[in-house]
Structure formats: C-alpha cells, structure tokens
Amino acid sequence: MSKRLAIVLSGGGAKGAFQVGVLDALLGKHRVKPQIVVGTSTGAIQALGVAQGDIDRLKDFWLGLRKDSDIYKKRCLPIAAITGADAIYNARPLRKLLAGLYSPARLAASGIALRLGVVNLQSGQFQAIDETMPGIDDWVYASCAMPVYFDPLGTSDGGQWVDGGVRDVTPIGAAMKENPTGVLVIRASPPPGSVKDEDFGNLISIGLRSVGILQAEVSRNDLANTGLINDLLAARDRMWAELTAAGNSPAEVERLLAPLDATVARYRLVPVRMIEPTEDYSDTLEFDPAKIRRAMAAGREAVDRHWDEIRDVVT
C-alpha cells in the first residue's frame, strides 16, 4: 500500500499561527506531501491552504493581519441584544479574507482530500464537509464560527452551522475514515494547564477561557481514544507472539484470540504523531502581528525539534 498521510489540524483561533509555521516547515523545507487534510475551527483555514497546495497564500493570509478588526468587528452588546444579533462579533472581515484565500482552481487541481469539521445547531451532529461542496470558503467560515462569538452560517434549508470544535476539536475520526497509513496531528494550543497571574475580569474573557478549557478536554479525549485503539491493536500482536512462543499452534492461538479479534476487526493500526506548542503565543481572538510571527517561528522550530519522531509518518 502506498503511503497516505493525513494531517489533522485542531481549533484554537489566533493560536493557529503556530500551525502555519509547522506547515511551512513540513511542506516547504521538508517537501512533505499529504494526501488528506482535516481541519476544525482555525485548523479549517490551514486545511484549505494545504488542500490548495499553496502555503505561501496561507502565510500571506496570516502575515497580512494587523489588528483584531481585520478578523471581526465588535458589536455593542445592548444594541445586539435588542436587534436579535446571533453573536457578540461581526465576522464579515474574516469572511472577506476567506473568499480571497479560496482558489477553486487550485483546490480542484491539487488532488488532496479536504475535510472541514462543522456542527449543525439543529441536530447537534458533527459533519465533515469535503472539497466538492460549492462555496467551500463559506464552510471554512462555518468551521470557525464559535457559537456566541461569531454568527452561524445559515443555509437555504434553514440550517445553522457552527465551529466543529463544539463536538470534535481534533478531528482524527474524520481522517481515519479516509484510510490513511499515518496521521500527523498539529495542535494550535499547548497541553491543558493552569494560567497563572491572569485575571478574567469580563464576560468575553471568562467566556473565551471557558471555551478554551472545554476544547482542551475534548481534544484530549479525541487523542486518547485513538491512542487506546492503537494500543489495543499493538497488544493483540504481542499476545499472538507470546502465545506462539509458548508452544500454541496457529489454530489454537486464533481460537484463544477470537473474542478479541471480533472486537478489533473493524479497526486498523495507524501510527499517529503529534506536534503542539509549548506555550500560548496569543489569546484565542488576539490577532497581534508580532505574536503571530512569534508563533509561526515556534512552529517551524517545533518541526526541526521533532523531525526524528515524525519522519516515519510524514515521509
């Protein structure tokens, strides 16, 4: 079987700049060629850049940001409440930038499978949108649309679509459905932990911190489930070797392992590697040019630091 690398990109808002640095090093310096890319929330933006085979365009997207209002405009909360607005912020600037990032011709020509994680507010179900969906830039926006903060994407059937991170921050499951031979997870945020000397003194900062804690837990569970399956499959192979070494015939080993095999038959052992930042370089909705550049530099450095660990999966 030829190698099919899947790159999975998690959510994290402005923290996605770290992912851009990682991708720049992988696809630029190391000439890595993924066949599948899956993204949720900010990871959907990076996934579109990868699927179009155009990391330079993606870097320009991020390096062109000068301030928060390049992504969203603040609404007056009392007026928003009176007028029935669906979100605290107006994300029209982001939608305009995504329309400029999207290149239908490049996406169609790349041959890279794209999957974008979104959630339907009516059903509560997670869905992976693929590259054949018309208006893919709108679906990238939907994947970025954090409930309460950004307006949902409305569709003609009355559906409302929001950030896939509501259900699946690190969408490994969507990648596994594409039968990869290896998966590289690029997280935008560091491992969950406490934040020292931070005062969450208003509605927005408390909300964003709460979302961050929730997303960290969901992401940890996503990764843990995949790790458990891989560990179980590896343990099955070790059991076969030990039972054979103990003198059991192949037929007897098969009989002994039959209950386990019936459970794991629908799974495959797929190596999974992960790259994540060691610190937060910005807040979720803080689009500071200096912090974006620092995060991108950290992403490039992370690839060099972990190259020996990920080489077998990505090349």
Sequence and secondary structure as in RCSB ss.txt:
>XXXX:A:sequence
MSKRLAIVLSGGGAKGAFQVGVLDALLGKHRVKPQIVVGTSTGAIQALGVAQGDIDRLKDFWLGLRKDSDIYKKR
CLPIAAITGADAIYNARPLRKLLAGLYSPARLAASGIALRLGVVNLQSGQFQAIDETMPGIDDWVYASCAMPVYF
DPLGTSDGGQWVDGGVRDVTPIGAAMKENPTGVLVIRASPPPGSVKDEDFGNLISIGLRSVGILQAEVSRNDLAN
TGLINDLLAARDRMWAELTAAGNSPAEVERLLAPLDATVARYRLVPVRMIEPTEDYSDTLEFDPAKIRRAMAAGR
EAVDRHWDEIRDVVT
>XXXX:A:secstr
    EEEEE   GGGGHHHHHHHIIIIIIS    SEEEEETHHHHHHHHHHTT HHHHHHHHHT  SGGGT EE 
 HHHHHHHT SSSEE HHHHHHHHHH  HHHHHHH  EEEEEEEETTT  EEEEETTSSSHHHHHHHHH  TTTS
  EE TTS EEEEGGGT SS HHHHHTT  SEEEEE SS S    TT    SHHHHHHHHHHHHHHHHHHHHHHH
HHHHHHHHHHHHHHHHHHHHTT  HHHHHHHHHHHHHHHTT     EEEE  SS SS TT   HHHHHHHHHHHH
HHHHHHHHHHHHHH 
